[in-house]
C-alpha cells in the first residue's frame, strides 16, 4: 500500500502531509502538483515551477508534475487526471491523499473520479475546525506567505503577507481562516518537514480577471490578486 499526495504547496497540504508522515500508516510515494503548461506555475496559486521544485527538494520527496493546457475544459482536466491516475496505479499506488477539509462536493467529485481507476481517496484533515487547523499549522513552526487572494473578499494588501496570528486577526468576518472556500492561497517555505527554508523575494503584485461575461461576473469570483515570488 502506498499513496500519491496531491500537493498544492500551501498550508493545508503541508499540515496534511505532516499528519500523514507522523502517523506513518500510509506511505507517501510522491507528490503530485498541477501546473499551467504555458505559465509553468501552480494553478490558482501562481507559484513558479522553480520554487515548487525547491520546495519538494527540501521536503525530500519526489515530485510529479501534471501540466494543464491553457483554458482547459473540465472534460480535458478529467481526462488528464484519469490518465495520470491510471499510470500511478500501474506503478503500485493504491491511495490518493488530499488536504481538503470541508467541501463536500469536492470530496464526492474526487472519490468518484478515483473510483473509475480503482484508487481510494484519503482526507486526513476532513471535518476538523479550520481555525484549529490553521493555528496548529502556525504552532508547529510552519512558515507560509500568501500568494493569491480573492479580490471580492480581500484587498490586495493581504497578498504577500505571512500567515501568522496578525494575518488571522485582520481577516474580515466570514472569511475562512484556512481559506477553505478559495479566499486565499499560500506558499509554505519552511517548517518541521523542511531540511532548509526555500528562499524567495517578493516580486510584482497583480490583479487578474478571469473569463466570464460582464452579466455573469456578479455571480462569480472573477478577480484575484497574485503576489509573485521570485527565487533567490
C-alpha positions, 0 to 999 in steps of 0.5 A: 500500500502506498499513496500519491499526495496531491500537493498544492504547496500551501498550508493545508497540504503541508499540515496534511502531509505532516499528519500523514508522515507522523502517523506513518500508516500510509506511505507517501510515494510522491507528490503530485502538483498541477501546473499551467503548461504555458505559465509553468506555475501552480494553478490558482496559486501562481507559484513558479515551477522553480520554487515548487521544485525547491520546495519538494527538494527540501521536503525530500520527496519526489515530485510529479508534475501534471501540466494543464493546457491553457483554458482547459475544459473540465472534460480535458482536466478529467481526462488528464487526471484519469490518465495520470491516475491510471499510470500511478496505479500501474506503478503500485499506488493504491491511495490518493491523499488530499488536504481538503477539509470541508467541501463536500462536493469536492470530496464526492467529485474526487472519490468518484473520479478515483473510483473509475481507476480503482484508487481510494481517496484519503482526507486526513484533515476532513471535518476538523475546525479550520481555525484549529487547523490553521493555528496548529499549522502556525504552532508547529513552526510552519512558515507560509506567505500568501500568494493569491487572494480573492479580490471580492473578499480581500484587498490586495494588501493581504497578498504577500503577507505571512500567515501568522496570528496578525494575518488571522486577526485582520481577516474580515468576518466570514472569511475562512481562516484556512481559506477553505472556500478559495479566499486565499492561497499560500506558499509554505517555505519552511517548517518541521518537514523542511531540511532548509527554508526555500528562499524567495523575494517578493516580486510584482503584485497583480490583479487578474480577471478571469473569463466570464461575461460582464452579466455573469461576473456578479455571480462569480469570483472573477478577480484575484490578486497574485503576489509573485515570488521570485527565487533567490 
